[in-house]
Amino acid sequence: MATYPVVHQETGEKKEVSMSVHDWDKWKQNNPEWTRDYSDPSTVPGVGEVGEWRDKLRKSKPGWNDVLQKASKMPGSRVKKL
């Protein structure tokens, strides 16, 4: 379940709705007067993780490359170290 902060376009009322990602598109179609509220930076989807996951994984789990190296020795494996 995801939580979506929304705001009413005419009244400015704010609320949060919880539903699955699949139901979100249907809810938007049924409630066109409500839009996603991006005013709160803590609820805005971010792209801060793009390209950094490998570096974070190496730093937080230093033995991970050892596991990947062992997995790469298996016949038919296409696993590579980070």
C-alpha positions in Angstrom: 0.0 0.0 0.0 1.3 3.4 -0.9 0.2 6.7 0.6 -0.4 9.6 -1.7 -0.8 13.2 -0.4 -3.4 15.0 -2.5 -4.8 18.5 -2.6 -8.2 19.7 -3.8 -7.8 22.2 -6.6 -10.7 24.4 -5.7 -10.8 24.4 -1.9 -7.1 23.7 -1.1 -8.1 20.9 1.3 -5.2 18.4 1.8 -5.5 14.7 2.7 -3.7 11.5 2.3 -5.1 8.5 0.5 -3.7 5.0 0.8 -4.1 2.5 -2.0 -2.1 0.2 -4.2 -0.2 1.6 -7.2 -2.7 -0.1 -9.5 -5.7 1.6 -7.9 -4.0 5.0 -8.0 -4.6 5.6 -11.7 -8.3 4.6 -11.4 -8.7 6.9 -8.3 -7.2 9.9 -10.3 -9.7 9.3 -13.1 -12.7 9.1 -10.7 -11.5 12.2 -8.7 -10.2 14.8 -11.3 -10.6 17.7 -8.8 -7.8 16.2 -6.6 -4.1 16.4 -7.7 -1.0 15.0 -6.1 0.5 17.4 -3.5 4.2 18.0 -4.1 4.5 20.9 -1.7 5.9 18.8 1.1 9.5 17.8 0.2 9.3 14.7 2.4 6.5 13.2 0.3 7.9 14.0 -3.1 9.3 11.0 -5.0 13.0 11.5 -5.5 15.8 10.4 -7.8 18.6 10.5 -5.2 19.2 6.8 -5.5 19.9 6.8 -9.2 23.4 5.5 -9.9 24.4 5.4 -6.3 23.1 2.0 -5.2 26.3 0.1 -6.1 28.5 2.5 -4.0 26.1 2.3 -1.1 26.0 -1.5 -1.3 29.8 -1.7 -1.3 30.1 0.6 1.7 27.3 -0.9 3.8 28.0 -4.6 3.0 31.7 -4.9 2.3 31.6 -8.7 2.0 29.0 -8.6 -0.8 31.6 -8.8 -3.6 33.0 -12.0 -2.1 29.5 -13.6 -2.3 29.2 -12.4 -5.9 32.6 -13.8 -6.8 31.7 -17.2 -5.4 28.4 -17.1 -7.3 30.2 -16.2 -10.5 32.2 -19.5 -10.4 29.1 -21.6 -10.8 28.7 -23.2 -14.2 26.6 -21.0 -16.6 26.7 -18.0 -14.2 26.7 -14.5 -15.5 27.1 -12.8 -12.1 29.7 -10.0 -12.0 31.3 -8.2 -9.1 30.2 -4.7 -8.3 
